[in-house]
Amino acid sequence: MVMRTSTERHTYFSEDEKKVAKVYESYEGWFVEFYKDNVLIERRDLFQHNEEYAENAAENWVLGVIKG
């Protein structure tokens, strides 16, 4: 069994706080979890990208650029 650990690095909120995006750093790289009304909508693995790219994805989620 492989143990995977990750650390939450950033959290973004929409103005009405209905959408949340959490940016994580893991052994594999960066990933983002998108939430709407406290329900996980999607986990997007961005392992081939850097922290800034993951932050941009999180911001795009809470601003409504990424639909879900």
Disulfide bonds with the S-S distance in Angstrom:
none
